[in-house]
Amino acid sequence: MREALAASAVLELFATAEAMDRYPALVTDASEISPRDAAALSETVTPQGLVAVCSLSQPSLADVLDRAPRLVAVLVEPNDPGNLGTIIRTADAAGADAVVVDGGVDPYNGKAVRASAGSLFHLPVVAASAAEVLTAGLLTLATSGAGTSDLDELIAAGALAASSAWLFGTEAHGLPAGVLSAATHTVRVPIYGRAESLNLAAAAAVCLYASARAQH
């Protein structure tokens, strides 16, 4: 809620009497509602008693590209709102300039919003096609368990210091063949232990932070 207020995204704010006592700095303009109403409006089992109606204006992909981004995360047909929100949060922490969502889960799904932990209000989250990113002049890095480039090799070669877009697919199916073939590199994250693979959010964190370290 603090991040939504800081971003001036809140149109209306509602709070229970208990929430007003608990969060006085947040509820100066809130309208009081009953605990029953708060529960009906909330998607969580134990609501905090604060409900906001928000409006968040996002730039277009063209606007993002005009700002010469250094790091962009692209999610193609994400199907898990928790993963989507977590990757938005990770991209924010890694200093990414934007997250591009190509189809799939709505980033404003309640679970995705909660998983983003406020990061949805910190950086642009743009609805656009991966194809537009692939032709934008960035180094494009498509993740795949069968990728031809090892992440460690790209780090050692200094390749990740370039302005880059990381592309991530779904847990079950990965990225479409057309995206993989069009990317500059298909990249696999090395597995040193016996685990079969990393989950999507963990792999995204490894990749985005590899670029963040190289660029900083």
For each residue, the residues with C-beta under 8 A, 3 or more apart:
1: 4 5 10 23 26 50 52
2: 5 6 26 118
3: 6 7 118 119 120 121 122
4: 1 7 9 10 52 54 118 121
5: 1 2 8 9 10 26
6: 2 3 121
7: 3 4 56 121 122
8: 5
9: 4 5 54 55 56 121
10: 1 4 5 13 52 53 54
11: 52 53 54 55
12: 31 52 53
13: 10 26 27 29 30 31 50 51 52 53
14: 30 31 32 33 37 38 41 50 51 52
15: 19 20 23 26 27 30 31 32 33 38 49 50 51
16: 19 20 32 33 34 35 38 49 50
17: 20 21 32
18: 21 22 35 49
19: 15 16 22 23 27 30 38 48 49 50
20: 15 16 17 23 24 27 30 32
21: 17 18 24
22: 18 19 49
23: 1 15 19 20 26 27 50
24: 20 21 27 28
25: 28
26: 1 2 5 13 15 23 30 50
27: 13 15 19 20 23 24 30 50
28: 24 25
29: 13
30: 13 14 15 19 20 26 27 50
31: 12 13 14 15
32: 14 15 16 17 20
33: 14 15 16 37 38 41 51
34: 16 37 38
35: 16 18 38 39 49
36: 39 40
37: 14 33 34 40 41
38: 14 15 16 19 33 34 35 41 42 47 49 50 51
39: 35 36 42 47
40: 36 37
41: 14 33 37 38 47 51
42: 38 39 47 48 51
43: 110 111
44: 47 48 114
45:
46:
47: 38 39 41 42 44 50 51
48: 19 42 44
49: 15 16 18 19 22 35 38
50: 1 13 14 15 16 19 23 26 27 30 38 47
51: 13 14 15 33 38 41 42 47
52: 1 4 10 11 12 13 14
53: 10 11 12 13
54: 4 9 10 11
55: 9 11
56: 7 9 120 121
57:
58: 124 125 126 127
59: 63 64 124 126
60: 63 64 126 128
61: 64 65 100 126 128 132 133
62: 65 66
63: 59 60 66 67 124
64: 59 60 61 67 69 72 97 98 100 124 126
65: 61 62 68 69 136
66: 62 63
67: 63 64 97
68: 65 163
69: 64 65 72 96 97 98 138 163
70: 95 97 163 164 215
71: 91 94 95 96 97 163 164 165 166 208 211 212 215
72: 64 69 96 97 98 99 100 133 138 164 165 166
73: 87 88 90 91 96 98 99 100 165 166 168 204 208
74: 99 100 101 102 130 133 165 166 167 168
75: 78 84 87 99 100 101 102 104 168
76: 102 103 104 130 167 168 169 170 175 176 179
77: 102 103 104 169 170
78: 75 81 83 84 87 101 104 105 168 170
79: 104 105 170 171 172
80: 83 84 105 170 171 200
81: 78 84 85 105 106 109 110 111 112 115
82: 85 86 111 112 115 201
83: 78 80 86 87 115 171 199 200 201
84: 75 78 80 81 87 88 101 104 105 107 109 112 115
85: 81 82 88 89 107 111 112 113 114 115 116 117 120
86: 82 83 89 90 115 116 201
87: 73 75 78 83 84 90 91 99 168 200 201 204
88: 73 84 85 91 92 99 107 112 115 116 119 120 123 125
89: 85 86 92 93 115 116 117 119
90: 73 86 87 93 94 201 204 205 208 209
91: 71 73 87 88 94 96 99 119 123 204 208
92: 88 89 95 96 116 119 122 123
93: 89 90 119
94: 71 90 91 205 208 209 211 212
95: 70 71 92 212 215 216
96: 69 71 72 73 91 92 99 123 208 212
97: 64 67 69 70 71 72 123 124
98: 64 69 72 73 123 124 125 126
99: 72 73 74 75 87 88 91 96 107 123 124 125 126
100: 61 64 72 73 74 75 126 127 128 130 133 165
101: 74 75 78 84 104 107 125 126 127 128
102: 74 75 76 77 127 128 129 130
103: 76 77
104: 75 76 77 78 79 84 101 170
105: 78 79 80 81 84 109 112
106: 81 109 112
107: 84 85 88 99 101 112 113 116 120 125
108: 112 113 120
109: 81 84 105 106 112 113
110: 43 81 113 114
111: 43 81 82 85 114 115
112: 81 82 84 85 88 105 106 107 108 109 115 116 120
113: 85 107 108 109 110 116 120
114: 44 85 110 111 117
115: 81 82 83 84 85 86 88 89 111 112
116: 85 86 88 89 92 107 112 113 119 120
117: 85 89 114
118: 2 3 4 121 122
119: 3 88 89 91 92 93 116 122 123
120: 3 56 85 88 107 108 112 113 116 125
121: 3 4 6 7 9 56 118
122: 3 7 92 118 119
123: 88 91 92 96 97 98 99 119
124: 58 59 63 64 97 98 99
125: 58 88 98 99 101 107 120
126: 58 59 60 61 64 98 99 100 101
127: 58 100 101 102
128: 60 61 100 101 102 132 133
129: 102 132 133
130: 74 76 100 102 133 134 167 179
131: 134 135 179 182
132: 61 128 129 135 136
133: 61 72 74 100 128 129 130 136 138 140 165 167
134: 130 131 140 165 167 179 182 183
135: 131 132
136: 65 132 133 165
137:
138: 69 72 133 162 163 164 165
139: 159 162 163 164 165 184 185
140: 133 134 164 165 167 182 183 184 185
141: 154 164 165 166 167 183 184 185 187 207 211
142: 147 167 175 179 180 183 185 186 187
143: 147 166 167 168 169 174 175 186 187 188 189 203 204 207
144: 147 169 174 175 180 186 187 188
145: 174 188 197
146: 186 188
147: 142 143 144 150 185 186 187 188
148: 185 186
149: 153 154 185 186 187 188
150: 147 153 154 187 188 190
151: 154 155 187 188 189 190 206 207 210
152: 155 156 190
153: 149 150 156 157
154: 141 149 150 151 157 159 160 185 187 210
155: 151 152 158 159 160 210 214
156: 152 153
157: 153 154
158: 155 161 214
159: 139 154 155 162 185
160: 154 155 164 210 211 213 214 215
161: 158 214 215
162: 138 139 159
163: 68 69 70 71 138 139
164: 70 71 72 138 139 140 141 160 211
165: 71 72 73 74 100 133 134 136 138 139 140 141
166: 71 72 73 74 141 143 204 207 208 211
167: 74 76 130 133 134 140 141 142 143 175 179 183
168: 73 74 75 76 78 87 143 175 200 203 204 207
169: 76 77 143 144 173 174 175 176 179
170: 76 77 78 79 80 104 173 174 200
171: 79 80 83 199 200
172: 79
173: 169 170
174: 143 144 145 169 170
175: 76 142 143 144 167 168 169 179 180
176: 76 169 179 180
177: 180 181
178: 181 182
179: 76 130 131 134 142 167 169 175 176 182 183
180: 142 144 175 176 177 183 186
181: 177 178
182: 131 134 140 178 179
183: 134 140 141 142 167 179 180 186
184: 139 140 141
185: 139 140 141 142 147 148 149 154 159
186: 142 143 144 146 147 148 149 180 183
187: 141 142 143 144 147 149 150 151 154 207
188: 143 144 145 146 147 149 150 151
189: 143 151 198 203 206 207
190: 150 151 152
191: 195 196 197 198
192:
193:
194:
195: 191 198
196: 191
197: 145 191 203
198: 189 191 195 202 203 206
199: 83 171 202 203
200: 80 83 87 168 170 171 203 204
201: 82 83 86 87 90 204 205
202: 198 199 205 206
203: 143 168 189 197 198 199 200 206 207
204: 73 87 90 91 143 166 168 200 201 207 208
205: 90 94 201 202 208 209
206: 151 189 198 202 203 209 210
207: 141 143 151 166 168 187 189 203 204 210 211
208: 71 73 90 91 94 96 166 204 205 211 212
209: 90 94 205 206 212 213
210: 151 154 155 160 206 207 213 214
211: 71 94 141 160 164 166 207 208 214 215
212: 71 94 95 96 208 209 215 216
213: 160 209 210 216
214: 155 158 160 161 210 211
215: 70 71 95 160 161 211 212
216: 95 212 213
